[in-house]
């Protein structure tokens, strides 16, 4: 390789590396027409190799943070307090901690009420389900102050949507974990949950209160870590089984026979009656997409229930006088 080509290659490598990672310190500079010493050339390539390896580690780390499903960046505070803004008070960063998501945590200063959340507002789909979570610890006792985990919403114009209070939803509100013990709080919201989106909602983020005492600050110090919003596993609503072959719902206060799907798993529940009239009969047929790849056998009390890959739900009764078959606890994967 000529000296000019070598310098050009070195420069391109340096530019490519510094675009993705920290600046590269090239220890030796060469002038066209001069002889390059092998040790100096090797030292330059070693510097580039170190920078590229560092960049690869950064990419791997960032990819993991993306692929673990969390839509909120820096929820573990490994990059300090970047990406978090407080409407009241300010956060402090504490490192060398034993948090469930790493050794960096955020906390409220002494005698300070902190209220805020992530700067990242994610577009939401009102037909999907999400899960919010956060881990908290009471670092110092005191006599007053609680914490809140919040889901914050905005409309298309960027206006905050209130609900339970200043923020839309508090899955954990007014709680205090045991002294110096981490507690993780989580809840699902959105489609198919008890907390569905209002029609004007367009964006969501995670928020929290630390050291809240009736609108003013308490005298406790709380730590927080592991904040995030995840898209939950898609789930269908519970659907009544269409019973056949003489089978009927047991009735009374017992659960009506139903089925639903969560991800690739189908679950059944409820109590079926009148099964002994047909010692081996098809009680129901599950629709396509809700069927196992092969025949499955479930023991339910004294009876047996088989589910076939054509969707047939077949009861095998021993003819006992109880005249019922429970579907509770029957779950299976639809993945081959």
N, C-alpha and C positions, 0 to 999 in steps of 0.2 A: 504494500500500500504506500503510495506517495505521501509526503508530509501534508500536502494541501488536502488530499482526500481524507487523511486521518483527522485533521483538525475539523473539517466539515462534518465528518461522522460524529466526532466527539461533541460538537456543538449541537447537532440535531438530537443526540441522546440526552444532552443536558436540558434542552428545551422541552422535550417530551416528558422528561422526568419531573421537572419543576412545575409543569402544568398540573400534575396530579398529586404532588407531594410537596415537602418542604424544599427550599432552595438547595441546590447541589454545590458543595464546595469542591471545585476542581483544584487539586494542590499544585499542579505544574502547568505552566503555559509554554508553548513552543512557537518559534518563529520560522516562517518559510525559508528553506535553504539550509537550515541547521540540522545537525544530527540529533535524533531523539535517543535518549538513554532508556534501555529496556525497563529498568526499575521505575523510572519516572512514568513511562507509559502504563506499566502495570498498576502503579499507584492511582493513576487517573481512572483506569477501568475499575479498580476496587472501590473507589468513591462512588462511581456510577452504580455499581452492583449493590452497594449498601443502600443507596437511595431507592433503587428499583425494588429491593426487598422490603424496604420500609413502606413503599407505595402499595405493594402487594398486600402487606398486612393491613393497611388502612382500608383497601378495597374489600378484603375478606371480612373485616369487622363491620364495615358499613353495610355490606350485602347481608350479613347475618341479621343486623338490626332491621333491615327492610323485610327480609323473608320470614322473620318470626311473627309477622302479622301486625305489629304495632304501627298504627298510622301516625303516632306522635313522636317526633324525633327528640333525642336526648331526654327520654323519660327516666333514665337512670342517673342523670347528672354527671355522666362520665366526661362530658365536655363543659363542665362548669355550669353556670347558670344561663348559658346561651339559649335563646329561644323561649325564655320565660319572663313574663311581665306581670307586675303586681299593681292592682288598682289601689290597694291600701297597704302600707308598710313596705318592707323589703326583705328579701331572702338573704340568708347567709349560707355559704358552702362549707361543709365539713367533710374532710377526707379521712382515710384510715378507719372508716367505720365498718361495722359488720352487717350491713344491709343485705336483704335477700337478693338484690339485683346488682350488688357490687359494693365498693368501698367508699363511694361518694354519695352524699345525701344533701338535701337542702333543709334548712330549719329556720324558724322565726327567731329574731333576736329577743332577748329577755324583755318582758313586759311590752310586747309589740303584737298587735293584731295584723296578720298578713292575709290578704285576699287577692286572688288573681288566677293565672293559668298559663297555658301554652299559647305562644304566638301563632302556632300552626292551626288554621281553621280548615278542616277537611270537608270537601263536598260530600253530602250524604244522599243516599238513595232511600226514599221513604218506604220502599217496598222491601228493604233489607233489615236485618237485625244486627245490632252492634253490642259490644261488651266494653264497659269502662272498668278500670281497676286502678288501685293505688295501695301502697304499703306505708304504714305510719307507725311511729313509735313515740311514746311519751318519754322524753329524755330527762326532764327534771320535774319533780312533783308539783309543788304549788297547790293552791286551794281552788283555783278557778281557771276556766279555759277549756274549750272543746275543739274538735276538728270536724271538717265537712269535706267529703269527696263530691265533686259536682260534674254534671254534664252541662256545658254551655251551648246555646244555640244562637244562630243569627239568621235573619231573613235575607232576601236577595239584595237589599239595600245596605246590609251590614249592621242593621240595628239589632241589639241584644234582645232575645226573647225571654221574658221572665216566666216564672212558673211557681216553684216551691218557695221562691224568694227572689233575691237579686239575680239568681241563676235559675235555669229551667228545671233541673232535677238533681236531688241530693240522695244518691243511693246510701250514703252514710252521713248522718247529720246529728250533731250534738253528741258525738261519742268520744270516749277516752279509753285508749288501749291500756292494758295493765302496765305498771311501771317498767320501763326499760325493756319491753317486749314488743317485737314487731307484730303487727296485725295487718292482714291484707283484706281489703274490702272490694267487692265487685258486684256488678249487676248488668243485666241485659236491658236494652231499650230499642225502640224501633218496631218494625213490623212484627206482628204476632206476639208481642209482649204486653204487659199491663201498662207500659209507658210508651205509647206510640207517638210518632212525630206529629206536631201540629201542621196543618197544611202549608203554612208560610215558611217552614223551616227549610234552609238550604245548606247551612254549614254548622259543623259541630267541633268542639274541642273539649279538653279536660281542664277542670279548675278545682280549686280547693280553698278552704279557710283553715288557718292555723291560729290557735289561741283565741278563739272567739268566745266571748262571754256576754251574751245579750246585746250585741251591737258595739261593745267596747272590748278592749284588750283584757285578757286574763293575766295570770302570773306564772304560766307554764311554758315550757319550751317543747315543741313537737318537731320531729324529723319526718321527712317524706321522701319517698323513692319509688321507683317502679311504676310511674304513672303512664297510662296508655289507653288508647281506644283501639279495639280490634273488631274486625268484621266477624260476627259470630257464625257458627255453622248453620247453614240454611235449614230451616225446619218447617214442616207443614203443620197445619192445625189438626187437632184430633178430629177424626171422621168416624161417624157411626158405621159399624160393620153391618152389611146387609145379610141377615141370617137366613139360612135355608135348611132344608132337610128336617123340619120339625123343631129345630132349635129356636128358642126365644130368649129375649133378655130376661134375667131372673126377676128384675123389677124391685119394687120397694125402695129402700134407701141405698141399694147397691149400684155401683157404677155400670152405666150402659156399655156394652161391648164396643170398643173403638180401636182405631189404629192411627199411627202417624209415622212420619219419617224425619229423622234428624241426620243430615249428611247422607251417608250410605246405610244407616242403620234404621230398621223398622221395628217399632215396638207395639205391642197389643196390651190392652187392659180391659177390665170389666168382668162381669159374671154372667155366664150363659146358663139358662135353665132348659128343661125338657130334653136333655141329651140322652137319657136312658131309653127314651122311646126309639132311639136308633143307635144301637150299640157301636156301630161303625158308620158314621155318616159325615158328609161334608156340611159343616156348619156355615161356612162362608167361603168366598173366593176373593183373594186380594187382587187389586188391579195390577196391570203391567207397571214395572218400576218399583213395586213393593214386594217382590218375590225373591226367595232365596235361590242361589245357583244350584242347589241340590236339596233333596228331601232332608228335613230336620225333625227331630223327635224331642218333645218337651214333656216332662212328668209334672203334672199339676195336681197335687194331692193324690187321690187314689186313681185318678184318670190320667189319660195320656192324650196329648195333642200333637199331631204330625202336620207339618206345613210342607207342601210340595212345590216344586219349581214351576208348576202351572198356576200357582196361587191358591190351590185348595187348602182349606183349613179343616182338618178331619179330626173328629173326636173319637176316642176309643174308650167307652165307658165300661166299668166293671158291673154295671147294673145295680149299684148301691142305691139306697133309699134317699140319699141326699139330693139326687136329681139336679146336680149343678156341675159346671166345669168353670174353673177360674182361668182367665187369660193373663192375669197379672204376672209380670216378670218375664214374659215371652219377648225376647228381642233377638234380632239376627241381622247380619250384614247382607246386603244385596250384591256385594262385590265378589266375583268368582275367586 
